[in-house]
Amino acid sequence: MLSSEIKKLSSDILSEIVSLRRTIHKEPELGFKEFKTSTLVANYLNSLGLKVNKGIAGTGVIGLLEGKSPGKTIAIRADMDALPITEETDLPYASSIPGVMHACGHDVHTSIVLGTANILSKFKNQIKGNIKFIFQPGEEGLGGAKKMIDEGALENPKVDAIIALHIAPNCKTGQISICSGPVMASPSEFTIEIKGRGGHAAEPQKTIDPIIIGTNIINLFQTIVSRNKDPLKSAVLSVTSFQAGNAFNIIPSNAYIKGTVRTFDPLLDDEIYKRMHSIISSVTGAMGAEYSFNYRKSYPPVINNKEIVDIIVKASSKIIGKENLILNKQASMLAEDFSYYSNEVPGALFNLGCSAPSWTHFENLHSSKLVVDENCIATGMEIFSQTVMDFFENNIS
């Protein structure tokens, strides 16, 4: 039985892949600076006998496994970059780089795809087609996926389908969650500078106070989602930074506001932007201040292809059993640049449980205290491997 063979191969290499993961975790690198990580990835893929292409989008790597005969091509994507966070765990392989940490699990993603390449290389003579292993830089807000695509990651050979995973601390190891349709939102980022007139705190009548103006703007922003948006459509508007002044007795001249907007609908994103701009203009105008407003749209939303989701679900049921499949009906307001790939070819991303069944507490993604149950690596490798083999068997396009 294929699933049993996959599990046996996974078990045989698990300690090796865990060791690779710990090496990557200990030496994290920020987006587009993944030099050591990409070298490790390329060397490992070379050792498996794959065709390796390096230097895509700077530090990206692609490994190509060619089957015994021509056919369709499926890609598996991993992201390699870390976050600018100081790790606060007592792990023996904790980050050795001050201020940099794999707090979003990209070290796990990378190691899982390396392990999957190892397993699938054993089935080379049974594969009618190709498998691309895409290791991209700069997922964390930097759009590395788009740069990879622009430099031909989905061509030569042309990719017919793509899959990916993301660790999920809110699920237990041995579980996955997945659904078709919208699964992750499109994030936009905004910055506002309020240009008032500073002065002595004892004489506020002589100033144009940017703190009062900023406070009013932020309060009115809260009405956009609750009172201006169609309640049947999902959106989030979060202010995440408000900075102004640094003294007890001085009203500052300027205040700065930052935040994010998350939606699944580009038209709704446009509506929110217009409403924000109207509020900023009205409040600053009424109080005699000036402003600058920068609104930057980022990734498109992740939309999972139903056909690819179906094959992942069927493959996963062979590996972990139907009882461990969480078929989500609720999308997440998190964002992922995997959306660039799935906009080009049919694709799907699933969430991989990474909290040990015995754990009563977990830290979430982007936490300085994030700890991952490394047993999830086996689950990820096995589901990826089974999905790919089923893809070729069923000739999914």
Buried (B, 14 or more C-beta within 10 A) or exposed (E): EBBEBBBEBBEEBBEBBBEBBBBBBBBBBBBBBBEBBBEBBBEBBEEBEBEBBBEBBBBBBBBBBBBEEEBBBBBBBBBBBBBEBEBBBEEEBBBEBEEBBBBBBBBBBBBBBBBBBBBBBBBBEEBEBBBBBBBBBBBBBBBBBBBBBEBEBBEEBEBBBBBBBBBBBBBBBBBBBBBBBBBBBBBBBBBBBBBBBBBEBEEEEEBBBBBBBBBBBBEBBEEBBEEBBEEEEBBBBEBEEBEBBEEEEEBBBBBBBBBBBBBBBEEBBBBBBEBBBEBBEEBBEEBEBEBEBEBEBBBBBBBBBEBBBBBBBBBBBBBBEEEBBBEBEEBBBBBBBBBBBBBBBBBBBBBBBBBBEEEEEBBEBBBBBBBBBBBBBBBBBBBBBBBBBBBBEEEBE
